[in-house]
Amino acid sequence: MSMLKITARDAATGPVLEVSGDLDYRNATHLRERATATVLRPGQRLILDLSGLEFCDSSGISALIAAHHHATTLGANIALAAVPAPTLRILRLIGLDTIIPLHPDSDPTALA
C-alpha cells in the first residue's frame, strides 16, 4: 500500500498533475478534488502524468473521468501520460482510451 502523492507543475500546454502511489477507494477523492480545483482556460490541456502510479481501482478510474469532465466543461482537454501497463490494460478494456488520449511519454512537449 502506497500513499497517493499529487504534484502540480506548469507546461506550455497547461497544467500537469504528477500522480504517484495508489489511486484507490481510500484516496481517489484527493485526485478528484485536486483536478477539479485546477484552473484551466479554453484550449489548454490538463496532463495527468501517471508514471508513478502503482495501483488504480474503480474509484481511481472515476477520478480520472471526473478530471476529464472538469477539463471539457471548461473548454480544455485532458491527456493521460506514461500510464503503467496494468492500468493501461484496464483503460483499454473499459474503453476510456477512446475518450481520453493516452500518451506513452510524460514529456509535455511531446503531447502538444
C-alpha positions as CSV (number, residue, x, y, z in Angstrom):
1,M,0.0,0.0,0.0
2,S,1.4,3.3,-1.1
3,M,0.1,6.8,-0.3
4,L,-1.1,8.9,-3.1
5,K,1.1,11.9,-3.9
6,I,0.0,14.6,-6.4
7,T,2.5,17.3,-7.6
8,A,1.5,20.1,-9.8
9,R,3.6,21.9,-12.4
10,D,3.0,24.1,-15.4
11,A,3.8,23.2,-19.0
12,A,3.4,25.2,-22.2
13,T,0.2,23.3,-23.0
14,G,-1.3,23.8,-19.5
15,P,-1.1,22.3,-16.0
16,V,0.4,18.9,-15.3
17,L,-0.5,16.8,-12.3
18,E,2.0,14.1,-11.5
19,V,0.2,11.3,-9.7
20,S,2.2,8.6,-7.8
21,G,1.2,5.9,-5.4
22,D,-2.1,4.1,-5.1
23,L,-5.2,5.7,-6.7
24,D,-7.8,3.7,-4.9
25,Y,-11.0,4.0,-2.8
26,R,-9.1,5.4,0.1
27,N,-7.7,8.4,-1.7
28,A,-9.2,8.8,-5.2
29,T,-11.1,11.8,-3.7
30,H,-7.8,13.6,-3.4
31,L,-7.2,13.4,-7.2
32,R,-10.8,14.3,-7.9
33,E,-10.6,17.4,-5.7
34,R,-7.2,18.4,-7.0
35,A,-8.1,18.0,-10.6
36,T,-11.4,19.8,-10.4
37,A,-9.8,22.7,-8.5
38,T,-7.2,23.1,-11.3
39,V,-7.7,26.3,-13.2
40,L,-8.0,25.7,-16.9
41,R,-8.5,28.1,-19.8
42,P,-10.2,27.1,-23.0
43,G,-7.7,25.4,-25.3
44,Q,-5.4,24.3,-22.5
45,R,-4.6,20.7,-21.8
46,L,-4.6,19.1,-18.4
47,I,-2.0,16.4,-18.3
48,L,-2.2,13.7,-15.7
49,D,1.3,12.1,-15.6
50,L,0.7,8.7,-14.2
51,S,4.3,7.4,-14.5
52,G,4.5,7.0,-10.7
53,L,1.1,5.3,-10.4
54,E,1.4,1.9,-8.6
55,F,-2.3,0.9,-8.4
56,C,-5.6,2.1,-9.7
57,D,-9.1,0.7,-8.8
58,S,-12.6,1.7,-10.0
59,S,-12.6,4.7,-7.7
60,G,-9.4,5.9,-9.3
61,I,-11.0,5.4,-12.8
62,S,-13.9,7.5,-11.6
63,A,-11.5,10.3,-10.5
64,L,-9.9,10.2,-14.0
65,I,-13.4,10.6,-15.5
66,A,-14.2,13.5,-13.2
67,A,-10.9,15.2,-14.3
68,H,-12.0,14.7,-18.0
69,H,-15.4,16.2,-17.2
70,H,-13.8,19.2,-15.5
71,A,-11.5,19.9,-18.4
72,T,-14.1,19.5,-21.1
73,T,-16.6,21.6,-19.2
74,L,-14.1,24.5,-19.2
75,G,-13.3,24.1,-22.9
76,A,-10.0,22.5,-22.3
77,N,-8.9,18.9,-22.9
78,I,-7.0,16.3,-21.0
79,A,-4.4,13.6,-21.7
80,L,-3.1,10.7,-19.6
81,A,0.7,10.3,-19.9
82,A,3.0,7.4,-19.1
83,V,0.2,5.1,-17.9
84,P,1.7,2.0,-16.3
85,A,0.9,-1.3,-18.2
86,P,-1.6,-2.8,-15.7
87,T,-3.7,0.5,-15.7
88,L,-3.3,0.9,-19.4
89,R,-4.8,-2.5,-19.9
90,I,-7.8,-1.7,-17.8
91,L,-8.3,1.7,-19.5
92,R,-8.3,0.0,-22.9
93,L,-10.7,-2.8,-21.7
94,I,-13.3,-0.3,-20.5
95,G,-12.8,2.0,-23.5
96,L,-11.6,5.0,-21.6
97,D,-8.7,5.2,-24.2
98,T,-11.4,6.2,-26.8
99,I,-12.4,9.2,-24.6
100,I,-9.2,10.4,-23.0
101,P,-6.0,10.4,-25.2
102,L,-3.2,8.2,-23.8
103,H,0.5,9.1,-24.4
104,P,3.4,6.8,-23.7
105,D,5.7,9.7,-22.7
106,S,5.2,12.2,-19.8
107,D,7.1,15.0,-21.6
108,P,4.5,17.8,-22.1
109,T,6.2,18.9,-25.3
110,A,5.5,15.5,-26.9
111,L,1.8,16.0,-26.0
112,A,1.4,19.2,-28.0
